[in-house]
Amino acid sequence: MTHVIRILKKDLFIEKPLYTPEFRKEFSVWPKSYHATGGFMEGKTLLLPQKHQQSAIAEKETSCILIIEDILKKEVEILAFKRPNTPWHYQFLSIHYASNLAFPIYLNYTKNDAFLGAPTRHDHKIGELKLETPLLYKLNGKIDWGRRQRRFREIELLISYLGEADAIEIRQTVTTDTLTTNQATRLVDERKILS
């Protein structure tokens, strides 16, 4: 069995003059649907496009596959994890597995403070991911790197658990329409007012 989790993300660094309330409002608008190209579940089979095939994915021991789609840059990244009893890490997220098919998700700020910026945050549980209950997570920060102008980072992640795959099938192309914020049943907004 391989657990399959999809993350649709918007992640952007913004120079200070452009970081306005109008920009933040526009950034938070998601399309009603998104044409995903990173793969999807068909019954108990995970369909993956050939261009993202990796040797680790083909192994039966794979415990989790993360399909990350950057909807701003139109890029897809696929990560495969083999150990079911250790957290699965993606950037500043730590995803754990619980025996009841629930996945507690934690913010790992301590090891990523330089890239998440101020204000300082504690490592903490963001929420719990379950089948058919996606999580929309919002975070921001301000970053001062030496003599460079202050930059702001806006992050929004729509995280969905797609289910357990008994098999993985590689195809030439794989596309499917997937809902975005209309699917989210829980919003965790940890953005702060920054200046």
N, C-alpha and C positions, 0 to 999 in steps of 0.2 A: 504494500500500500504506500502510495505517495500522496502527501497532502499538497494541495495546490492553492496558492495565494496570489492574487493579482493586486498590484499597487498602481493606480493611476496617479501621476504626480504632476504638480506645477511647482517649480522651484526656480526662483529668480533673484539675482542680485540687482539692486537699483541704486544709482547714484543719488546723493542727497537732494539735488535740485528737482529731481523727477519724482521724489517720494512724497506724494500729495494724497489727501483724502480721496480725491477723485480716482487716482491710480489704484489705491487699495480697493476701492469699491469695484472698479472694473476688473481687477485681478481676481476677485472672489466670484465672478460670474463664470459658471461652468456651462458647457454646451449641454443641451438636453440629452444628447446621445453622443457616443464616441465610437468611431470605427476602429476597433482594436485589431492589431496585427500580430500580437505576441503569442497567440495561442488561446485555446479555450477547451472546456470540457464538453464531450459528447457522450452522455451516459457516464460510464466509468472509465472512459478513455480520454487521456489528455492528448490533444492534437497540437503539435508544434510545427512551425514553419522550418523548412530545411536550413535556411540561412542562419538559424539560431541553434542548430544542433551542436551539442557538446558531448564529449565522451562520458562525463559524469552523469548526464541526464539519462543516458541509455542504460545505466546500471540499475538492477532491481533493488539494490540496497538504498537507493535515494529515499530519504525520509520526507523531504520537503522541496518543492520548487517554487521559487518566487519569480513571477513575471512582472517586471517593472516597465511601465510605459510612460515616458515623458511626453505629455500631450503638447507641450510648448515646442520642444525640439524635435518631436516626431521620432524619438529614438526608443529602442526596445533593448532591455537587458534581462537576461535570464540567469538566475543563480540557483544552483543545486546544492542541497545539504544532505549529508549522509547520516548524521547522528541525531536520532529522535529525542534523546534525553538531554541535549544541551541546547541552549538558546540559539536561534537563527538570527544572525545580525545583518542588518541592511542600513548602512550609513549610521544614523543616530538612533535607529530603532532596534529593539531587542524583542524578538517574538519567541514566546515559550509555548510548549505543548502541554495541555492538560488532558487527562484520560477521558474526559467527557466531551471530546471534540470541541473544546473551547480553547482559544489561544490568547492568553494575556499578552498585551503589548506594552512595552516599557519605553520611556524616553531615556536614552543614555547620554545625558548632557555632559557628564564629567569628562568623558573621553573625546568630546566633540565641541567643547566650549569655544575654541578658536574659530570654528566654522559656523557655529550657531550665534555667537556674539552675545551681547548684553540684552536684557538683564540676565543675571546668573539664575539658573534654575537647578533644582535638585533632581536627581534621578528618581523617577516615579512611574507608577502604572498609569497608562493613558486610558486603557479600556480593555474590553474583552471581545475578541472576534469569534463569531459563530456563523454557521451556514445560513445564508439568506439574511444576514444582519450586518451589512457593510458599515464601516466606520469612516467618517469624514473627520480628518485631523488637520488643524490649522495652527501654525507656529510662525513667529517672526523674531527678528533680532537686529541689532545694529553692530557694525564691525568697524573698528579703527585699526588699520594696518600701517603703522609707521607714519610716513609723511603723506600717504595717499588720502584722498578725500573719503570721508565717512561713507560707508555703504550700508544699505539695508537689505535684509534677506526676508523674502516672503515665501512660505512653504504651505502647500495644501496637498494632502494625500487622501485619496479615496481607496480604502483597503477592503478587499473582499476575499472571503474564503470560498473557493469554488467547489471544494469537496475532495474526496479521496479517489485517486486514479489507480485502477488495477493494471492498466497498460498505458504505454506512451507510444504514440504513433507519429512519425515524422512525415510531413507532406511538403510538396513543392511550395505551396502558398496556403496560408491559413488566415482567414479574415472572418470577423463577426461583429455585428453591432452590439455594443454593450451600454446600458444606461449608466449615467454618472450620478450626480447628486440626487436625482429622483429616487435612487435606490437606497441612499444612506438613511439608516434608521437611527443613527446616533451621531451627533455632532459634538466634537471635543475641540473647543476654540480656546487656545492658550496664547493668542496674540495679545500684545501689550501696546499701549499708546507710546510711540517712540518719537524722539525729537533729536 
